[in-house]
């Protein structure tokens, strides 16, 4: 007796169409996969650049046009940055110079403000200087009084009993507003008399200084004083004018 197939076996059987589809799927899987194309084909890009027609940019391929536009854009940015850097450096230098100028003007303004605040004090000090200068100027004899000044020095030495070996006025040495008159003195006397004589010179109403002082002992026990006394006189207006003319002439000769 023939055995009939079971129901499960009947349902598991595939139709001819299904079997054909399975064979095609197996064949597709057996075929090797095609290689992926690179994102950028450099060979094709190089060929595109070689075949570019500069006379007709409208026919250029898309990739070369994009690359050339990007290159031009980067070049423009670089040029703008370069020129901008030069301009910025000049502007920064000008700004620094203006800041220094502002600081200088501010310092000048502060100095003038301090002077303006202390103007009364400056005037008082100037008046005091003028009075002091006038008092000192009165201690300087004029040209007509120099003879009396020399006589006073000689009398001071004789009043102390000093022997005047030498009393020799030298040539005047002009200064800015006064003249210096040196007097060479050789005096002989006792120690106390010479000391008293120097004190008398300090008490004179005119300025007298002793310079290059030398003391030596004589055989009889007395002292010999050798010194250069210097007195001063102020120059009158005519002498000051002549002095200024001589200075200007000297400067003109140097040129």
Legacy VTK file of the C-alpha trace (Angstrom):
# vtk DataFile Version 3.0
C-alpha trace
ASCII
DATASET POLYDATA
POINTS 255 float
0.000 0.000 0.000
1.466 3.404 -1.010
2.342 5.825 1.819
0.956 9.313 1.529
3.145 12.387 2.438
2.281 14.204 5.571
0.673 17.622 5.666
3.818 19.320 7.082
5.922 17.979 4.237
3.402 19.277 1.735
3.483 22.773 3.236
7.303 22.784 3.368
7.571 22.174 -0.352
8.389 25.240 -2.440
6.946 26.159 -5.723
9.028 26.355 -8.866
8.930 30.131 -8.745
10.272 30.180 -5.207
13.045 27.752 -6.120
14.013 29.954 -9.092
14.140 33.071 -6.834
16.369 31.224 -4.352
18.794 30.298 -7.126
18.993 33.901 -8.333
19.655 35.118 -4.770
22.496 32.634 -4.411
23.995 33.790 -7.704
23.778 37.489 -6.651
25.520 36.725 -3.381
28.245 34.832 -5.170
29.134 37.818 -7.420
31.915 40.113 -5.901
30.886 43.635 -4.773
31.940 46.508 -7.025
34.719 48.804 -5.541
33.570 52.122 -4.066
34.403 55.219 -6.018
36.591 57.832 -4.161
34.913 61.004 -2.961
37.220 63.143 -5.124
38.598 61.792 -8.347
41.936 63.601 -8.560
42.775 62.134 -11.943
39.539 63.395 -13.405
40.076 66.747 -11.683
43.553 67.032 -13.182
42.155 66.218 -16.606
39.484 68.877 -16.160
42.136 71.514 -15.359
44.216 70.480 -18.393
41.289 70.870 -20.737
40.145 74.264 -19.446
39.599 76.905 -22.110
40.523 80.335 -20.645
38.577 82.046 -23.414
35.300 80.422 -22.450
34.981 80.040 -18.641
31.284 79.295 -19.012
32.083 75.808 -20.296
34.419 74.877 -17.450
33.415 71.909 -15.304
31.910 72.632 -11.902
34.815 71.407 -9.755
37.528 73.601 -11.375
35.259 76.621 -11.208
34.650 76.094 -7.486
38.367 75.561 -6.753
39.412 78.645 -8.751
36.778 80.823 -7.048
37.909 79.598 -3.614
41.543 80.358 -4.535
40.668 83.876 -5.673
38.669 84.441 -2.487
41.594 83.303 -0.283
44.007 85.523 -2.248
41.737 88.529 -1.742
41.508 87.788 1.987
45.297 87.515 2.264
45.827 90.782 0.369
43.249 92.566 2.507
44.873 91.253 5.678
48.339 92.362 4.514
47.263 95.889 3.620
45.165 96.073 6.774
48.125 95.037 8.942
50.257 97.815 7.437
47.492 100.350 7.967
46.917 99.142 11.531
50.605 99.455 12.389
50.662 103.052 11.140
47.509 103.870 13.056
48.890 102.237 16.219
52.064 104.330 15.928
50.000 107.481 15.475
47.844 106.515 18.458
50.936 105.970 20.631
52.363 109.330 19.546
49.067 111.044 20.372
49.025 109.374 23.808
52.561 110.611 24.525
51.618 114.088 23.336
48.544 114.019 25.551
50.637 112.990 28.572
53.111 115.821 27.862
50.322 118.394 27.542
48.788 117.111 30.750
52.106 117.455 32.594
52.571 120.987 31.210
49.056 121.883 32.294
49.674 120.555 35.813
52.923 122.512 36.075
51.226 125.718 34.947
48.369 125.055 37.332
50.804 124.653 40.231
52.550 127.858 39.198
49.243 129.690 39.011
48.224 128.410 42.444
51.582 129.476 43.937
51.862 132.703 41.942
51.683 134.956 45.006
54.366 132.907 46.747
56.607 133.089 43.668
56.174 136.854 43.534
57.075 137.141 47.193
60.183 135.008 46.677
61.162 137.072 43.628
60.843 140.276 45.626
62.969 138.750 48.391
65.614 137.725 45.856
65.634 141.226 44.413
66.146 142.698 47.880
68.930 140.232 48.682
70.598 140.865 45.352
70.370 144.605 45.894
71.954 144.256 49.335
74.805 142.201 47.893
75.208 144.602 45.012
75.639 147.476 47.445
78.655 145.669 48.875
80.361 145.919 45.504
81.981 149.308 44.845
81.637 150.957 41.497
84.567 152.019 39.346
84.902 155.411 41.040
84.943 153.830 44.537
87.677 151.292 43.840
90.435 153.740 44.773
88.874 154.267 48.218
88.547 150.502 48.627
92.261 149.971 48.037
93.059 152.717 50.508
90.831 151.045 53.147
92.745 147.757 52.768
96.092 149.519 53.094
94.921 151.472 56.151
93.636 148.268 57.788
97.124 146.755 57.507
98.857 149.851 58.869
96.351 150.221 61.706
97.448 146.800 63.025
101.104 147.771 62.862
101.889 145.546 59.908
104.745 146.391 57.609
103.467 146.524 54.026
106.257 145.074 51.893
104.124 144.818 48.740
100.710 146.196 47.806
100.141 145.591 44.075
96.661 145.718 42.475
96.379 143.468 39.411
94.332 143.672 36.251
90.561 143.372 36.476
88.911 140.131 35.484
85.385 140.826 34.085
82.613 138.390 34.902
78.897 138.364 34.045
77.919 141.550 35.882
80.959 142.344 38.025
84.747 142.593 37.805
87.269 140.830 40.021
90.242 142.914 41.224
93.204 140.945 42.669
95.725 142.632 45.022
99.064 141.005 45.824
100.001 141.583 49.492
103.240 140.930 51.366
102.872 141.859 55.054
105.168 141.404 58.045
104.016 141.413 61.667
103.136 139.314 64.667
100.722 136.399 64.597
98.046 138.288 66.531
98.388 141.417 64.372
97.969 139.403 61.175
94.929 137.647 62.653
93.411 141.001 63.657
94.058 142.361 60.159
92.113 139.495 58.538
89.252 140.174 60.969
89.265 143.870 59.993
88.990 142.923 56.319
85.896 140.844 57.088
84.292 143.852 58.777
84.737 146.157 55.789
81.474 147.209 54.079
82.838 145.822 50.814
83.566 142.191 49.969
87.258 141.235 50.326
88.585 137.669 50.245
92.077 136.323 50.937
93.383 133.635 48.566
96.613 131.652 48.194
97.671 132.423 51.765
101.307 131.676 52.698
102.938 132.209 56.135
106.624 132.037 56.929
108.783 132.916 59.967
111.502 135.553 59.756
114.801 135.449 61.635
113.568 137.992 64.207
110.522 135.835 65.035
107.952 137.866 63.051
105.649 136.332 60.489
105.560 137.103 56.774
102.133 136.899 55.110
101.971 136.482 51.358
98.468 136.407 49.936
96.232 137.636 47.143
93.337 139.738 48.326
90.409 139.882 45.932
87.760 142.549 45.895
84.919 143.055 43.465
83.055 145.873 41.762
79.936 145.865 39.662
80.022 146.904 36.020
78.073 149.949 34.944
75.661 149.977 31.990
78.268 151.137 29.482
80.681 148.392 30.527
77.925 145.761 30.344
76.987 146.961 26.838
80.613 146.755 25.706
80.913 143.297 27.232
77.823 142.076 25.347
79.140 143.501 22.077
82.469 141.740 22.601
80.703 138.426 23.272
78.564 138.789 20.140
81.633 139.664 18.074
83.428 136.595 19.448
80.467 134.367 18.519
80.351 135.888 15.028
84.082 135.248 14.563
83.647 131.574 15.486
80.968 131.141 12.800
LINES 1 256
255 0 1 2 3 4 5 6 7 8 9 10 11 12 13 14 15 16 17 18 19 20 21 22 23 24 25 26 27 28 29 30 31 32 33 34 35 36 37 38 39 40 41 42 43 44 45 46 47 48 49 50 51 52 53 54 55 56 57 58 59 60 61 62 63 64 65 66 67 68 69 70 71 72 73 74 75 76 77 78 79 80 81 82 83 84 85 86 87 88 89 90 91 92 93 94 95 96 97 98 99 100 101 102 103 104 105 106 107 108 109 110 111 112 113 114 115 116 117 118 119 120 121 122 123 124 125 126 127 128 129 130 131 132 133 134 135 136 137 138 139 140 141 142 143 144 145 146 147 148 149 150 151 152 153 154 155 156 157 158 159 160 161 162 163 164 165 166 167 168 169 170 171 172 173 174 175 176 177 178 179 180 181 182 183 184 185 186 187 188 189 190 191 192 193 194 195 196 197 198 199 200 201 202 203 204 205 206 207 208 209 210 211 212 213 214 215 216 217 218 219 220 221 222 223 224 225 226 227 228 229 230 231 232 233 234 235 236 237 238 239 240 241 242 243 244 245 246 247 248 249 250 251 252 253 254
